[in-house]
């Protein structure tokens, strides 16, 4: 290779190497702008999302706890407890004249297609005031009968408690219990029955704390 050719090659290489810091700086600027935009979007949407979640929660609470049972804002000061797995559970207390009249929290069961989240409300004696499915991914036309809008199955838990029916009856009929399963979908109602039964046991284990009105 001639001296002129070698010089030209080195010059081109030097120019390419000189561009690397510039490209790195440009990439860093782009990354910083993208990060700033993400933070801005997050800040702008965080409050509306939180507000929407609060509104959805209040709607769910109203479905299982009648307004005449409490005179407080149930979502203002949730009671924080810990379940057997060490997970935090938010318990919403309904009070009237300073006395606990209703207790509400979420419980989770593992259905055919994933988690089934329900909300359950109990009176101070542990009797179910109501329960509703909040979210699930069960098969439409089969497992979705756990929704109150699709079937009245979920309403049949109202008025029941840990001893009513007896412990061995807290299962679907296929497992020897008293609760109906759905044609072609046993796993779904089984998961809901189990999660409600576990919620009743949770109440029995934490009853003293749940019935204490926090300042």
Short mmCIF file of the C-alpha atoms (twelve columns), coordinates in Angstrom:
data_MODEL
# 
_entry.id   MODEL 
# 
loop_
_atom_site.group_PDB 
_atom_site.id 
_atom_site.type_symbol 
_atom_site.label_atom_id 
_atom_site.label_alt_id 
_atom_site.label_comp_id 
_atom_site.label_asym_id 
_atom_site.label_seq_id 
_atom_site.Cartn_x 
_atom_site.Cartn_y 
_atom_site.Cartn_z 
_atom_site.pdbx_PDB_model_num 
ATOM 1   C CA . UNK A 1   0.000   0.000   0.000  1 
ATOM 2   C CA . UNK A 2   1.388   3.436   -0.947 1 
ATOM 3   C CA . UNK A 3   2.087   6.104   1.610  1 
ATOM 4   C CA . UNK A 4   -0.727  8.244   0.187  1 
ATOM 5   C CA . UNK A 5   -3.185  5.314   0.434  1 
ATOM 6   C CA . UNK A 6   -2.118  4.571   3.996  1 
ATOM 7   C CA . UNK A 7   -2.509  8.235   4.926  1 
ATOM 8   C CA . UNK A 8   -5.993  8.378   3.397  1 
ATOM 9   C CA . UNK A 9   -7.019  5.207   5.249  1 
ATOM 10  C CA . UNK A 10  -5.732  6.546   8.556  1 
ATOM 11  C CA . UNK A 11  -7.475  9.845   7.964  1 
ATOM 12  C CA . UNK A 12  -10.795 8.085   7.346  1 
ATOM 13  C CA . UNK A 13  -10.306 5.936   10.454 1 
ATOM 14  C CA . UNK A 14  -9.474  8.966   12.536 1 
ATOM 15  C CA . UNK A 15  -12.601 10.733  11.330 1 
ATOM 16  C CA . UNK A 16  -14.720 7.686   12.209 1 
ATOM 17  C CA . UNK A 17  -13.115 7.439   15.662 1 
ATOM 18  C CA . UNK A 18  -13.685 11.144  16.222 1 
ATOM 19  C CA . UNK A 19  -17.411 10.597  15.684 1 
ATOM 20  C CA . UNK A 20  -17.733 8.020   18.486 1 
ATOM 21  C CA . UNK A 21  -17.798 10.507  21.413 1 
ATOM 22  C CA . UNK A 22  -20.318 12.591  19.475 1 
ATOM 23  C CA . UNK A 23  -22.536 9.565   18.829 1 
ATOM 24  C CA . UNK A 24  -22.295 8.513   22.466 1 
ATOM 25  C CA . UNK A 25  -23.214 12.018  23.589 1 
ATOM 26  C CA . UNK A 26  -26.143 12.129  21.164 1 
ATOM 27  C CA . UNK A 27  -27.356 8.769   22.394 1 
ATOM 28  C CA . UNK A 28  -27.098 9.979   25.987 1 
ATOM 29  C CA . UNK A 29  -29.113 13.106  25.190 1 
ATOM 30  C CA . UNK A 30  -31.818 11.055  23.460 1 
ATOM 31  C CA . UNK A 31  -31.972 8.670   26.419 1 
ATOM 32  C CA . UNK A 32  -32.263 11.594  28.842 1 
ATOM 33  C CA . UNK A 33  -35.078 13.152  26.811 1 
ATOM 34  C CA . UNK A 34  -36.924 9.830   26.641 1 
ATOM 35  C CA . UNK A 35  -36.547 9.343   30.397 1 
ATOM 36  C CA . UNK A 36  -37.796 12.872  31.062 1 
ATOM 37  C CA . UNK A 37  -40.830 12.265  28.857 1 
ATOM 38  C CA . UNK A 38  -41.626 9.015   30.652 1 
ATOM 39  C CA . UNK A 39  -41.365 10.706  34.035 1 
ATOM 40  C CA . UNK A 40  -43.586 13.530  32.800 1 
ATOM 41  C CA . UNK A 41  -46.246 11.124  31.508 1 
ATOM 42  C CA . UNK A 42  -46.091 9.124   34.730 1 
ATOM 43  C CA . UNK A 43  -46.526 12.239  36.849 1 
ATOM 44  C CA . UNK A 44  -49.362 13.484  34.662 1 
ATOM 45  C CA . UNK A 45  -51.308 10.209  34.757 1 
ATOM 46  C CA . UNK A 46  -50.554 8.992   38.287 1 
ATOM 47  C CA . UNK A 47  -53.168 11.105  40.024 1 
ATOM 48  C CA . UNK A 48  -56.009 10.401  37.530 1 
ATOM 49  C CA . UNK A 49  -55.252 6.661   37.682 1 
ATOM 50  C CA . UNK A 50  -55.246 6.703   41.489 1 
ATOM 51  C CA . UNK A 51  -58.510 8.651   41.466 1 
ATOM 52  C CA . UNK A 52  -60.088 6.142   39.083 1 
ATOM 53  C CA . UNK A 53  -58.977 3.224   41.255 1 
ATOM 54  C CA . UNK A 54  -60.470 4.920   44.307 1 
ATOM 55  C CA . UNK A 55  -63.760 5.485   42.480 1 
ATOM 56  C CA . UNK A 56  -63.850 1.844   41.348 1 
ATOM 57  C CA . UNK A 57  -63.162 0.722   44.909 1 
ATOM 58  C CA . UNK A 58  -65.986 2.850   46.280 1 
ATOM 59  C CA . UNK A 59  -68.374 1.420   43.688 1 
ATOM 60  C CA . UNK A 60  -67.359 -2.117  44.685 1 
ATOM 61  C CA . UNK A 61  -67.804 -1.324  48.385 1 
ATOM 62  C CA . UNK A 62  -71.274 0.061   47.734 1 
ATOM 63  C CA . UNK A 63  -72.268 -3.225  46.092 1 
ATOM 64  C CA . UNK A 64  -71.543 -5.255  49.214 1 
ATOM 65  C CA . UNK A 65  -72.140 -2.774  52.056 1 
ATOM 66  C CA . UNK A 66  -75.420 -0.813  52.041 1 
ATOM 67  C CA . UNK A 67  -75.093 2.901   52.817 1 
ATOM 68  C CA . UNK A 68  -77.365 2.596   55.848 1 
ATOM 69  C CA . UNK A 69  -74.838 0.314   57.553 1 
ATOM 70  C CA . UNK A 70  -72.145 2.953   57.954 1 
ATOM 71  C CA . UNK A 71  -71.690 6.688   58.375 1 
ATOM 72  C CA . UNK A 72  -67.945 6.909   57.699 1 
ATOM 73  C CA . UNK A 73  -65.716 7.078   54.645 1 
ATOM 74  C CA . UNK A 74  -64.662 3.430   54.482 1 
ATOM 75  C CA . UNK A 75  -61.664 3.999   52.235 1 
ATOM 76  C CA . UNK A 76  -60.116 6.808   54.284 1 
ATOM 77  C CA . UNK A 77  -58.171 4.702   56.805 1 
ATOM 78  C CA . UNK A 78  -57.795 1.059   55.776 1 
ATOM 79  C CA . UNK A 79  -56.656 -1.360  58.451 1 
ATOM 80  C CA . UNK A 80  -53.400 -3.073  57.425 1 
ATOM 81  C CA . UNK A 81  -53.080 -6.730  58.433 1 
ATOM 82  C CA . UNK A 82  -50.890 -9.632  57.330 1 
ATOM 83  C CA . UNK A 83  -52.161 -12.970 56.034 1 
ATOM 84  C CA . UNK A 84  -50.613 -16.387 56.524 1 
ATOM 85  C CA . UNK A 85  -48.288 -15.895 53.545 1 
ATOM 86  C CA . UNK A 86  -46.939 -12.651 54.948 1 
ATOM 87  C CA . UNK A 87  -48.802 -10.519 52.397 1 
ATOM 88  C CA . UNK A 88  -50.400 -7.245  53.401 1 
ATOM 89  C CA . UNK A 89  -54.202 -7.138  53.442 1 
ATOM 90  C CA . UNK A 90  -56.118 -3.859  53.406 1 
ATOM 91  C CA . UNK A 91  -59.300 -4.144  55.435 1 
ATOM 92  C CA . UNK A 92  -61.900 -1.409  55.049 1 
ATOM 93  C CA . UNK A 93  -63.974 -0.841  58.156 1 
ATOM 94  C CA . UNK A 94  -67.528 0.423   57.989 1 
ATOM 95  C CA . UNK A 95  -68.555 2.122   61.219 1 
ATOM 96  C CA . UNK A 96  -71.703 3.708   62.570 1 
ATOM 97  C CA . UNK A 97  -71.736 5.829   65.705 1 
ATOM 98  C CA . UNK A 98  -68.152 4.725   66.311 1 
ATOM 99  C CA . UNK A 99  -68.876 0.986   66.180 1 
ATOM 100 C CA . UNK A 100 -67.687 -1.397  63.450 1 
ATOM 101 C CA . UNK A 101 -70.655 -2.562  61.387 1 
ATOM 102 C CA . UNK A 102 -68.954 -3.980  58.286 1 
ATOM 103 C CA . UNK A 103 -65.560 -5.260  57.155 1 
ATOM 104 C CA . UNK A 104 -64.442 -5.477  53.544 1 
ATOM 105 C CA . UNK A 105 -61.280 -6.724  51.848 1 
ATOM 106 C CA . UNK A 106 -60.065 -8.461  48.712 1 
ATOM 107 C CA . UNK A 107 -59.345 -12.141 48.455 1 
ATOM 108 C CA . UNK A 108 -57.746 -14.106 45.629 1 
ATOM 109 C CA . UNK A 109 -58.360 -17.577 44.227 1 
ATOM 110 C CA . UNK A 110 -56.505 -19.380 41.432 1 
ATOM 111 C CA . UNK A 111 -58.955 -20.205 38.659 1 
ATOM 112 C CA . UNK A 112 -58.601 -22.021 35.337 1 
ATOM 113 C CA . UNK A 113 -56.981 -19.049 33.573 1 
ATOM 114 C CA . UNK A 114 -55.326 -17.224 36.441 1 
ATOM 115 C CA . UNK A 115 -56.193 -15.155 39.480 1 
ATOM 116 C CA . UNK A 116 -59.796 -14.476 40.428 1 
ATOM 117 C CA . UNK A 117 -60.010 -11.402 42.633 1 
ATOM 118 C CA . UNK A 118 -63.114 -10.979 44.752 1 
ATOM 119 C CA . UNK A 119 -64.254 -8.513  47.364 1 
ATOM 120 C CA . UNK A 120 -66.003 -9.818  50.467 1 
ATOM 121 C CA . UNK A 121 -67.950 -7.975  53.156 1 
ATOM 122 C CA . UNK A 122 -68.737 -9.382  56.606 1 
ATOM 123 C CA . UNK A 123 -70.769 -8.130  59.527 1 
ATOM 124 C CA . UNK A 124 -69.186 -8.076  63.026 1 
ATOM 125 C CA . UNK A 125 -70.389 -11.629 63.660 1 
ATOM 126 C CA . UNK A 126 -68.630 -12.959 60.569 1 
ATOM 127 C CA . UNK A 127 -71.736 -13.313 58.402 1 
ATOM 128 C CA . UNK A 128 -71.301 -12.486 54.720 1 
ATOM 129 C CA . UNK A 129 -72.992 -9.251  53.718 1 
ATOM 130 C CA . UNK A 130 -72.017 -9.720  50.105 1 
ATOM 131 C CA . UNK A 131 -69.257 -10.696 47.743 1 
ATOM 132 C CA . UNK A 132 -68.462 -9.759  44.140 1 
ATOM 133 C CA . UNK A 133 -65.840 -10.749 41.593 1 
ATOM 134 C CA . UNK A 134 -63.571 -7.818  40.786 1 
ATOM 135 C CA . UNK A 135 -61.479 -9.346  38.018 1 
ATOM 136 C CA . UNK A 136 -60.771 -12.668 36.313 1 
ATOM 137 C CA . UNK A 137 -59.667 -14.213 33.005 1 
ATOM 138 C CA . UNK A 138 -61.963 -17.215 32.982 1 
ATOM 139 C CA . UNK A 139 -63.548 -18.619 29.816 1 
ATOM 140 C CA . UNK A 140 -66.450 -16.510 28.491 1 
ATOM 141 C CA . UNK A 141 -69.714 -18.424 28.556 1 
ATOM 142 C CA . UNK A 142 -68.397 -20.888 31.153 1 
ATOM 143 C CA . UNK A 143 -66.293 -19.506 33.971 1 
ATOM 144 C CA . UNK A 144 -67.627 -15.969 33.700 1 
ATOM 145 C CA . UNK A 145 -70.819 -17.052 35.455 1 
ATOM 146 C CA . UNK A 146 -69.080 -15.996 38.643 1 
ATOM 147 C CA . UNK A 147 -69.893 -12.425 37.583 1 
ATOM 148 C CA . UNK A 148 -73.057 -11.056 39.143 1 
ATOM 149 C CA . UNK A 149 -74.019 -9.555  35.778 1 
ATOM 150 C CA . UNK A 150 -73.974 -13.015 34.150 1 
ATOM 151 C CA . UNK A 151 -75.498 -15.213 36.859 1 
ATOM 152 C CA . UNK A 152 -76.829 -15.038 40.424 1 
ATOM 153 C CA . UNK A 153 -74.388 -17.716 41.627 1 
ATOM 154 C CA . UNK A 154 -72.184 -15.253 43.546 1 
ATOM 155 C CA . UNK A 155 -75.213 -13.911 45.435 1 
ATOM 156 C CA . UNK A 156 -75.800 -17.254 47.135 1 
ATOM 157 C CA . UNK A 157 -72.968 -16.612 49.598 1 
ATOM 158 C CA . UNK A 158 -74.844 -13.730 51.234 1 
ATOM 159 C CA . UNK A 159 -75.894 -14.597 54.785 1 
ATOM 160 C CA . UNK A 160 -73.470 -17.511 55.130 1 
ATOM 161 C CA . UNK A 161 -70.638 -17.783 57.651 1 
ATOM 162 C CA . UNK A 162 -67.803 -20.076 58.674 1 
ATOM 163 C CA . UNK A 163 -70.184 -22.405 60.527 1 
ATOM 164 C CA . UNK A 164 -73.093 -22.032 58.133 1 
ATOM 165 C CA . UNK A 165 -72.773 -24.303 56.263 1 
ATOM 166 C CA . UNK A 166 -70.506 -26.668 58.248 1 
ATOM 167 C CA . UNK A 167 -66.831 -26.706 57.271 1 
ATOM 168 C CA . UNK A 168 -67.115 -29.859 55.129 1 
ATOM 169 C CA . UNK A 169 -69.851 -28.222 53.046 1 
ATOM 170 C CA . UNK A 170 -67.677 -25.282 52.022 1 
ATOM 171 C CA . UNK A 171 -66.910 -26.818 48.616 1 
ATOM 172 C CA . UNK A 172 -68.569 -27.345 45.251 1 
ATOM 173 C CA . UNK A 173 -70.936 -30.298 44.966 1 
ATOM 174 C CA . UNK A 174 -68.412 -32.291 42.932 1 
ATOM 175 C CA . UNK A 175 -66.129 -32.161 45.992 1 
ATOM 176 C CA . UNK A 176 -68.893 -33.065 48.422 1 
ATOM 177 C CA . UNK A 177 -69.965 -29.522 49.264 1 
ATOM 178 C CA . UNK A 178 -73.158 -27.556 48.827 1 
ATOM 179 C CA . UNK A 179 -72.184 -25.045 46.124 1 
ATOM 180 C CA . UNK A 180 -73.050 -25.556 42.472 1 
ATOM 181 C CA . UNK A 181 -70.327 -25.903 39.891 1 
ATOM 182 C CA . UNK A 182 -70.805 -24.828 36.280 1 
ATOM 183 C CA . UNK A 183 -71.275 -27.236 33.438 1 
ATOM 184 C CA . UNK A 184 -67.846 -27.630 31.849 1 
ATOM 185 C CA . UNK A 185 -66.187 -25.367 34.412 1 
ATOM 186 C CA . UNK A 186 -65.564 -26.735 37.883 1 
ATOM 187 C CA . UNK A 187 -62.196 -25.144 38.591 1 
ATOM 188 C CA . UNK A 188 -63.586 -21.605 38.496 1 
ATOM 189 C CA . UNK A 189 -66.320 -21.901 41.139 1 
ATOM 190 C CA . UNK A 190 -64.061 -24.146 43.221 1 
ATOM 191 C CA . UNK A 191 -61.478 -21.344 43.338 1 
ATOM 192 C CA . UNK A 192 -64.067 -18.776 44.417 1 
ATOM 193 C CA . UNK A 193 -65.534 -21.012 47.127 1 
ATOM 194 C CA . UNK A 194 -62.062 -21.726 48.450 1 
ATOM 195 C CA . UNK A 195 -61.050 -18.051 48.510 1 
ATOM 196 C CA . UNK A 196 -64.250 -17.076 50.344 1 
ATOM 197 C CA . UNK A 197 -63.737 -19.874 52.855 1 
ATOM 198 C CA . UNK A 198 -60.171 -18.681 53.426 1 
ATOM 199 C CA . UNK A 199 -61.462 -15.132 53.913 1 
ATOM 200 C CA . UNK A 200 -63.783 -16.372 56.666 1 
ATOM 201 C CA . UNK A 201 -60.861 -18.104 58.363 1 
ATOM 202 C CA . UNK A 202 -58.853 -14.889 58.016 1 
ATOM 203 C CA . UNK A 203 -61.616 -13.023 59.836 1 
ATOM 204 C CA . UNK A 204 -61.693 -15.633 62.598 1 
ATOM 205 C CA . UNK A 205 -57.924 -15.244 63.076 1 
ATOM 206 C CA . UNK A 206 -57.975 -11.429 63.115 1 
ATOM 207 C CA . UNK A 207 -61.407 -10.697 64.538 1 
ATOM 208 C CA . UNK A 208 -60.188 -8.696  67.538 1 
ATOM 209 C CA . UNK A 209 -58.075 -6.382  65.378 1 
ATOM 210 C CA . UNK A 210 -60.793 -5.999  62.742 1 
ATOM 211 C CA . UNK A 211 -63.448 -4.976  65.257 1 
ATOM 212 C CA . UNK A 212 -61.272 -2.377  66.929 1 
ATOM 213 C CA . UNK A 213 -61.932 1.131   65.693 1 
ATOM 214 C CA . UNK A 214 -58.627 2.843   64.990 1 
ATOM 215 C CA . UNK A 215 -58.290 6.570   65.875 1 
# 
